[in-house]
Amino acid sequence: MRLPLTRLARASAVLAGCTILITSCAEDGSSSDAIREIDTSGQSWSVDALLTDCAAPGVDPAGCVGPNSEGKYTSLSREQVTKPWQLCSVLPHMKDSTWIGINYGEVSQAKSLGVGLSTSDAGGYNNLSEQVSQVENCVSSGADAILLSAVSFESLNNAVKDAVAAGVPVIDVGNGVSSNEVAGHVLQDYVDMGRLIGEHLVSLDRPMRVALLPGPAGAGWAERSREGFEATIAGSQVTVADVKYGDTGKEVQLKLVEDVLASNPDIDALVGNAVMAEAATQVLGERGLADRIGVYTTYVTPELVELMGAGRANCGPSEQSSLIGQMAVDYAVRVLEDLPAPGAVERYAPVPVVVCGSAEGELANIDEFDMNGSFAPPSFRPNYSLKAAQ
C-alpha cells in the first residue's frame, strides 16, 4: 500500500510560472532534482488551502484555532498594488530550513508585488525580549505592516496591541499568537500536523512506546503539535513514555535525544520536531539502534527528506514553509490595500500531507514528494532587506 501525495502536487502545480519537479532520491539518499525558484514576475497564483473563519462556532478566537474547510487562496497581481508598501517581518531565528523557507517565500512574494520587506530574527525561542524590541523597531521605522512569527503564543500580545494602536496591522505568521488584535493568521494549525503523524502511527496497528520532543516550551506550534498528537493516539496502542521540550538548535535537540534514550532505552520511536530527527538519526546510527527505533516528525526539512530517502528517518508532514511566506506577504498587502481575502476568512494555510521514506516499507511515498512550495532553493541565502520597486 502506498500513501498518496495528491494535494501537495495540486497545490504546487497551480503556482504561476513554476515548473513542477517531482523529487526523487538516489540510492545514497541525496535529492536528484533541484528546487525551482519562485516566479516573481507579478502574476497572480492560486493554491489549495485550509480556511478558518475565526468567528465561526467551535473556533477559539485566541489564535483562531478550530475547524477549517478546504478551499483556494488566490494571490494579488502586481497591477493590483497601488503603493510601494514597506513590510517588516520578525522571525524567531534563521537556524533551520523551515524559517529560511518562510523568509524565501516572503521575499519572493514581496518582489513579485513590488513592495519592500525588512526582516529581523530573534536568534532563538529563548529571546522574547529581543523579539519584542524588534516589533517595536518595526513600528518606529515606519513599517506599514508587521509579519510576526512569534517565539511565544501568549507573550507577544502587548507588543501586538501597541503596534495596532500605532496604526500598524500585524499578521500572525507560522507560529501562532493568542492576540485577537492581529489582522489575520497565515500558518498551519500544528494540531493538524501532530494529528497527521499520530494517525499514521495508530494505523500501523502495533504497540509503540514513543518519546515526544515537540520543540520549545510555550511556542504555539510546539504545544499545538503535542495536543494534536496526544489526542489522536488516546486509547490506541501508541503511548507516550516521555516528553522533552527545548529550543530547535541542533545541540539542544541532540542533548535531549541522548537524555531520552538514557531514561527510556526500550522506546520504539522518537516523535517531534525536525531538528530532533536530524540529531536522532546521528545518535541512533552511532549506537546501532537505527533498525529498532523509528524517527517521526511533525514537519519536514530538506535535510530530513534526504534522510528519509536514505532510510534513516521514517515519516513527517510537510507544512509548505515557503508557500506560507508567500501567502503571508500577500495577505498583508491585501490588508493594506483593503482588498478582501479569498473566502472572507481570517486564517489560511496550505494543505499539509504526510511524507514517508523507505524505512516505512510499503507506505513509502517520498518519490512522489514535490519540494517546491516547501523549501528554499539551495542557492538562497537569508535576505534581511528588500527595497520596494520604484
Secondary structure as UniProt FT lines:
FT   HELIX           6..13
FT   TURN            16..17
FT   TURN            27..28
FT   STRAND          46..52
FT   TURN            54..55
FT   TURN            57..58
FT   TURN            61..64
FT   STRAND          69..74
FT   HELIX           78..80
FT   STRAND          86..91
FT   HELIX           97..113
FT   STRAND          116..121
FT   TURN            125..126
FT   HELIX           128..140
FT   TURN            141..142
FT   STRAND          145..148
FT   TURN            155..156
FT   HELIX           157..165
FT   TURN            166..167
FT   STRAND          170..173
FT   STRAND          184..186
FT   HELIX           190..203
FT   STRAND          208..213
FT   TURN            217..218
FT   HELIX           220..233
FT   TURN            234..235
FT   STRAND          238..243
FT   HELIX           250..263
FT   TURN            265..266
FT   STRAND          269..272
FT   HELIX           274..287
FT   TURN            290..292
FT   STRAND          294..297
FT   HELIX           302..309
FT   TURN            310..311
FT   STRAND          315..318
FT   HELIX           321..337
FT   HELIX           342..344
FT   STRAND          347..350
FT   STRAND          353..356
FT   HELIX           358..363
FT   HELIX           366..368
FT   TURN            372..374
FT   TURN            378..379
FT   STRAND          385..386
//
